[in-house]
Amino acid sequence: MTGKLIPFTEGDLDAFRIGTWILGTGGGGDPYFGYLCVRKLLREGKQLSIMDPADLPDDAMVAAVNQMGSPLPAEERLTDPSTIVRAVRAMEDYVGIRFDAIMPWEIGGGNAFQPLMAAAVMGLPVVDADAMGRAFPEAQMTSFAVMDFKCYPLVMADIRPNTIIISQAADWKWLERLRRRVCTEMGAIAATCNPPRTGLEVKTGSHLQTITKALNIGRTVQAARREHADPVQAVVDLEGGALIFVGKVEDIERRTTDGYLRGTVTIAGLDFYGGRVLEIDFQNEFSVASQDGRPLVTVPDLICTLDTETGEAIGTEVIRYGQRVTVIVLPAPPLLLCDRGIELTGPRAFGYDIDYQPHLGSQR
């Protein structure tokens, strides 16, 4: 393939970790473990490069990869490059192709590091795009589903090693039902190579330049810290978002069911927000924020809970009583704001009897 490749170096890793964790909206898995793994690969001499999706030939074959499951098991089982590579190789063998590039299934959280691991081992470029523009818990909550691209085949692998191929599925929702059941049996965590995408499909049906976006968010946080400025406000300004609440975590209820981490975090307001209460529901990722019982922000807008002092994101699996947090909202990816996008990723897709109302920069 032709086109300029931009080196991705060890110096980019921490900014990428910070930015992807913020875009994870509480889910996608803690990126720290992937950060350590990719750093190790780079120090061993592996190389990584980022490719502009515009440079993809229309007939290029691209592997979209992730580690699916519940965030809690991901805290207990360290990520392994060989498992995600095995899923990609199994897809190549099944379809009878060789991939030209790797891309993230979701740019949020640790799943942004899965393609870096696979690409470093396989010697392939990473495309600067993803299928979610954030993190979401289900397969149909992607730009590929919004575009109604083919939803199969799909390969899943675990560490034992087991490998499962879903050769056909009726639609994206059926694919989610099938893969979720398999993932649960695998221990609620599985390396996944999603349906192969052509270069044309990536260019026309994914969220573009999201690796660059994550890097820019992380670098903005780093710069604010160096300058003793407010890193949370710096992110809000960069992304055209809004600060919606400042407080202390007062209660947290979470449970793992059907391969998801579900629950609610309750935050008691501080300072200007004193006397108010914010509740945020989550299904792996934060989905609906309600103030004093009234819905305030919903998916697909990004509800991000950050440490008030450092600007570090806080995941749904580790948020705890007593933490001082600032909750911000960032605009939803434009591809998700069409009628089909709202149907698949809006609050009703998560079981809420409420309609999506865009917040600030999210314009339908």
Secondary structure, DSSP 4 states (H G I P E B T S, - for coil): --S-EEE--HHHHHHHHHHHHHHTTT-S--THHHHHHHHHHHHTT---EEE-GGGS-TT-EEEEEEEEE-HHHHHHS---HHHHHHHHHHHHHHHT---SEEEES--SGGGGTHHHHHHHHHT--EESEESSSS--SSTTSSHHHHTT-----EEEE-SSS-EEEE---SSHHHHHHHHHHHHHHTTSEEEEEPPPEEHHHHHHHSEETHHHHHHHHHHHHHHHHHTT--HHHHHHHHHT-EEEEEEEEEEEEEEEETTEEEEEEEEEE-GGGTT-EEEEEEESSEEEEEETTEEEEETTSEEEEEETTT--B--TTT--TT-EEEEEEEPPPGGG-SHHHHHHHSGGGGT-SS-----TT---
